[in-house]
């Protein structure tokens, strides 16, 4: 982005494919493509491409409070919401296909949640307030395994078995 000048960005298949390639090569099996110009921007808009098997530790955005929106553009995505004690509150399948009944979800600040790709890759458009501060952006759930821990994959598999 040029200083002081807004740039129009196109979200096309080439951008999605390039970002998906980076996701597939990433140890975390996911990759963001930020559409916002700076981590300090007031609104963050980005593509989040998640490969099947990528684990995202349940978390919430409480302090500062941040609402968050997810829209599936391609593939299928499981969205899980939890009670404060870690019990599954609800789950939904967001589907980027033309015939889908549910493509997106908007959640209020403070809701414990995670997402998981159901298809080999899932392309999700996300929006949430900025700025991004690594120390305060999200609170990770103490009742769920940390990313990269040996318990992460079995926990994700359990969540997917309980998908409503």
TIVEXDREN-758289 format. One record per residue: residue in one letter; residue number from 1; z, x, y of N, C-alpha, C in turn. Coordinates in pm, whole numbers, plus 50000, padded with zeros to 5 digits. Each point is the difference from the previous one (the first is absolute). Layout:
! TIVEXDREN-758289
aa:i:n.z:n.x:n.y:ca.z:ca.x:ca.y:c.z:c.x:c.y
a:NUM:Z:X:Y:Z:X:Y:Z:X:Y
...
! end
This chain:
! TIVEXDREN-758289
aa:i:n.z:n.x:n.y:ca.z:ca.x:ca.y:c.z:c.x:c.y
x:1:50000:50085:49882:50000:49915:50118:50000:50089:50124
x:2:49917:49968:50096:49995:50076:50124:50116:49958:50089
x:3:50058:50096:50069:50112:49971:50089:49958:49897:50104
x:4:50078:49894:50008:49976:49898:50100:49882:49909:49972
x:5:49934:50018:49888:49882:49919:49972:50011:49942:49859
x:6:49990:49869:49990:50006:49933:49870:49870:50024:49923
x:7:50012:50009:49868:49885:50024:49914:49989:49884:49902
x:8:49882:49945:49986:49977:49895:49902:49991:50065:49863
x:9:50076:49948:49904:49997:50053:49864:49948:49892:49906
x:10:49909:50038:49915:49944:49907:49904:50066:50022:49865
x:11:50032:49891:49933:50056:50007:49865:49886:49961:49907
x:12:49932:50101:49947:49886:49973:49913:50026:50057:49861
x:13:49907:49977:49910:50019:50042:49861:50011:50152:49988
x:14:49929:50073:50086:50007:50146:49996:50142:50048:50035
x:15:50060:49942:50102:50138:50035:50037:50095:49968:49885
x:16:49983:49883:49941:50085:49960:49888:49982:50095:49883
x:17:49876:50033:49966:49975:50090:49886:50054:50140:50025
x:18:49985:50052:50121:50052:50132:50033:50153:50003:49991
x:19:50063:49896:50052:50146:49993:49996:50048:49980:49856
x:20:49926:49922:49922:50035:49979:49859:49990:50131:49921
x:21:49902:50082:50032:49987:50130:49933:50122:50087:50031
x:22:50043:49999:50124:50121:50075:50038:50123:49944:49930
x:23:50007:49867:49984:50113:49938:49928:50002:50044:49855
x:24:49883:50001:49937:49990:50039:49859:50040:50146:49979
x:25:49976:50083:50101:50034:50142:49991:50143:50030:50042
x:26:50067:49901:50058:50137:50018:50048:50100:49990:49886
x:27:50102:50082:50005:50106:49993:49900:50066:49863:49998
x:28:50010:49937:50116:50064:49868:50012:49907:49885:49960
x:29:49872:50031:49979:49900:49901:49959:49980:49890:50104
x:30:50014:50037:50126:49973:49907:50110:49974:50080:50126
x:31:49936:49932:50096:49965:50068:50124:49984:49896:50110
x:32:50053:50031:50116:49980:49918:50120:49885:50057:50081
x:33:49931:49911:50067:49906:50040:50104:50044:49927:50127
x:34:50056:50074:50094:50055:49939:50121:49889:49964:50098
x:35:50006:49879:50048:49908:49954:50104:50063:50016:50138
x:36:50132:50010:50007:50068:50023:50126:49985:50147:50038
x:37:50004:50028:50128:49971:50134:50048:50114:50098:49990
x:38:50122:49950:49995:50117:50087:50003:50114:49934:49924
x:39:50088:50083:49944:50119:49946:49932:50094:49933:50099
x:40:49979:50025:50128:50084:49938:50104:49944:49867:50050
x:41:49881:49960:49955:49941:49872:50041:50095:49885:49967
x:42:49993:49896:50080:50087:49884:49982:49963:49911:49882
x:43:49875:50005:49959:49954:49923:49884:49926:50097:49907
x:44:50041:50000:49873:49933:50085:49901:49912:49914:49912
x:45:49874:50039:49990:49900:49931:49919:49939:50106:49910
x:46:49995:49970:49872:49945:50101:49909:49952:49939:49870
x:47:49908:50073:49936:49960:49970:49863:50099:50072:49911
x:48:50044:49936:49895:50086:50062:49900:49927:49981:49867
x:49:49954:50109:49943:49929:49992:49873:50092:50053:49892
x:50:50025:49915:49903:50099:50028:49896:49931:49998:49864
x:51:50019:50105:49924:49947:50007:49864:50101:49935:49905
x:52:49949:49944:49893:50086:49941:49898:50098:50106:49949
x:53:50127:49964:49990:50103:50092:49952:50079:50067:50112
x:54:49956:49988:50125:50075:50058:50111:50129:49920:50021
x:55:50110:50070:50011:50131:49935:50020:50047:50021:50143
x:56:50035:49890:50063:50056:50001:50136:50141:49944:49989
x:57:50099:50082:50029:50139:49956:49989:50024:49879:50091
x:58:50064:49895:49948:50032:49886:50086:50075:50047:50126
x:59:49967:49935:50109:50056:50039:50129:49998:49879:50094
x:60:50061:50019:50115:49994:49899:50104:49994:50070:50135
x:61:49958:49923:50099:49990:50050:50137:50099:49919:50083
x:62:50121:50054:50013:50109:49924:50061:50046:50060:50133
x:63:50003:50131:50010:50056:50063:50120:49913:50118:50041
x:64:49904:49976:50088:49976:49878:50076:49930:49895:49915
x:65:50023:49873:50033:49937:49892:49922:49850:49996:50021
x:66:49926:49994:49887:49855:49996:50007:49944:49898:49901
x:67:49923:49905:50052:49923:49912:49915:49884:50080:49943
x:68:49943:49950:49890:49889:50073:49938:49903:49899:49939
x:69:49872:50030:50014:49896:49914:49943:49913:50083:49906
x:70:49960:49938:49888:49913:50062:49901:49885:49903:49972
x:71:49877:50051:49997:49884:49920:49963:49919:50081:49898
x:72:49976:49943:49883:49919:50066:49898:49853:49986:50038
x:73:49931:50113:50011:49857:49999:50030:49917:50019:49874
x:74:50058:50070:49903:49929:50028:49874:50105:50016:49891
x:75:49972:49947:49883:50092:50014:49887:50116:49903:50008
x:76:50094:50021:49909:50118:49916:49992:50125:50083:50022
x:77:50094:49941:50073:50123:50065:50040:50117:49909:49968
x:78:50103:50055:49935:50124:49924:49978:50094:50029:50117
x:79:50058:49895:50054:50099:50013:50107:50131:49945:49945
x:80:50106:50080:50009:50132:49961:49950:50099:49995:50115
x:81:50081:49893:50005:50110:49987:50096:50130:49992:49921
x:82:50105:50062:50052:50126:50011:49928:50117:49946:50081
x:83:50103:49957:49929:50129:49969:50060:50068:50133:50036
x:84:50105:49994:50080:50070:50121:50042:50058:50079:49883
x:85:50031:49933:49890:50059:50070:49885:49894:50053:49902
x:86:49873:49985:50034:49893:50054:49918:49937:49901:49904
x:87:50056:49880:49989:49936:49900:49913:49868:49957:50063
x:88:49901:49978:49914:49870:49956:50047:50012:49860:50060
x:89:49959:49985:50124:50004:49872:50069:49872:49921:49975
x:90:49888:50070:50014:49872:49935:49979:49891:50106:49988
x:91:49887:49959:49949:49885:50091:49993:49873:49917:50016
x:92:49899:50068:50050:49871:49936:50024:49890:50098:49963
x:93:49885:49946:49967:49882:50083:49979:49905:49974:50118
x:94:49974:50108:50075:49903:49994:50108:49868:50049:49942
x:95:49894:49927:50027:49872:50027:49937:49892:50005:50106
x:96:49926:50110:50004:49895:50018:50099:49868:49935:49964
x:97:49994:49927:49888:49873:49940:49961:49970:49875:50082
x:98:49874:49966:50005:49953:49887:50080:50065:49868:49959
x:99:50030:49984:49872:50054:49874:49950:50152:49994:50001
x:100:50065:50100:50056:50145:50008:49996:50068:49891:50081
x:101:50107:49947:49944:50081:49903:50072:50099:50069:50094
x:102:50039:50124:49968:50097:50072:50080:49951:50142:50025
x:103:49972:50030:50125:49949:50133:50036:50102:50084:50074
x:104:50097:49937:50067:50091:50078:50082:50138:49939:50010
x:105:50090:50078:50060:50138:49957:50017:50055:50064:50127
x:106:50085:49929:50071:50069:50050:50117:50149:49984:49975
x:107:50076:50108:50009:50142:49992:49970:50083:50037:50123
x:108:50113:49934:50015:50088:50034:50112:50073:50132:49975
x:109:50052:50055:50106:50077:50124:49992:50119:49982:49908
x:110:50035:50105:49929:50121:50000:49919:49983:49952:49858
x:111:49880:49959:49959:49976:49954:49863:49975:50122:49911
x:112:50078:50012:49892:49975:50105:49902:49868:49969:49930
x:113:49912:50098:49989:49869:49974:49941:49937:50127:49945
x:114:49900:49980:49916:49911:50106:49956:49868:49936:49961
x:115:49901:50086:49982:49868:49955:49958:49952:50090:49886
x:116:49909:49947:49920:49943:50078:49889:49857:49952:49976
x:117:49912:50093:49973:49860:49966:49969:49993:49944:49859
x:118:49930:49889:49986:49975:49941:49868:49862:50039:49949
x:119:49908:50024:50092:49866:50047:49964:50001:50153:50008
x:120:49893:50063:49951:49995:50147:50000:50023:50056:50140
x:121:49948:49932:50100:50033:50036:50138:50011:49871:50079
x:122:50087:50002:50096:50018:49885:50087:49990:50049:50144
x:123:49922:49930:50078:49984:50032:50141:50074:49893:50079
x:124:50098:50045:50076:50085:49909:50074:49996:50036:50148
x:125:49992:49900:50085:50010:50020:50145:50143:49965:50038
x:126:50067:50091:50067:50139:49977:50040:50014:50010:50151
x:127:50095:49921:50050:50035:50003:50142:50151:49991:50010
x:128:50059:50087:50082:50142:49992:50030:50026:50068:50133
x:129:50111:49969:50063:50030:50063:50129:50024:50150:49986
x:130:49963:50073:50100:50035:50142:50012:50115:50011:50097
x:131:50035:50117:50039:49949:50126:49951:50055:50033:49861
x:132:49939:50099:49937:50047:50046:49870:50093:50117:50020
x:133:50124:49983:49958:50100:50106:50002:50045:50018:49856
x:134:49973:50116:49939:50028:50017:49857:50145:49972:49959
x:135:50095:50028:50087:50141:49979:49966:50047:49857:50006
x:136:49925:49914:50071:50045:49862:50017:49897:49895:49962
x:137:49880:50041:49962:49894:49903:49973:50035:49904:49888
x:138:50060:50053:49894:50033:49912:49888:50130:50045:49937
x:139:50067:49901:49944:50122:50024:49923:49964:49977:49854
x:140:50014:50104:49918:49968:49988:49858:50117:49935:49926
x:141:49966:49917:49902:50100:49928:49921:50074:50097:49907
x:142:50132:50001:50009:50080:50087:49913:50000:49949:49857
x:143:49965:49873:49980:50001:49940:49866:49868:50021:49925
x:144:49905:50071:50062:49871:50025:49935:49979:50151:49989
x:145:49928:50044:49896:49976:50143:49985:49920:50057:50117
x:146:50027:50125:50031:49925:50070:50103:49860:50033:49948
x:147:49906:50010:50092:49865:50041:49963:50005:50138:49936
x:148:49928:50017:49890:49996:50128:49932:50110:50021:49897
x:149:50096:49908:49993:50107:50014:49902:49950:49953:49863
x:150:50063:50047:49891:49958:49958:49866:50012:49849:49977
x:151:50088:49933:50076:50020:49856:49983:49897:49916:50077
x:152:49920:50062:50084:49908:49924:50086:49894:49924:49921
x:153:49934:50065:49905:49893:49933:49923:50055:49884:49917
x:154:50111:50019:49924:50055:49885:49927:50043:49884:50091
x:155:50051:50033:50118:50040:49895:50095:49877:49922:50046
x:156:49891:50072:50035:49877:49934:50042:49945:49913:49888
x:157:50000:50049:49878:49952:49922:49887:50082:49874:49979
x:158:50131:50009:50021:50088:49882:49989:49965:49898:50108
x:159:49979:50048:50123:49962:49909:50108:49870:49926:49965
x:160:49903:50075:49951:49871:49939:49968:50009:49900:49886
x:161:50089:50024:49904:50022:49903:49890:50063:49871:50052
x:162:50076:50008:50109:50068:49883:50055:49924:49936:50115
x:163:49875:50040:50018:49918:49944:50106:49980:49850:49975
x:164:50029:49920:50100:49987:49852:49987:49856:49959:50017
! end
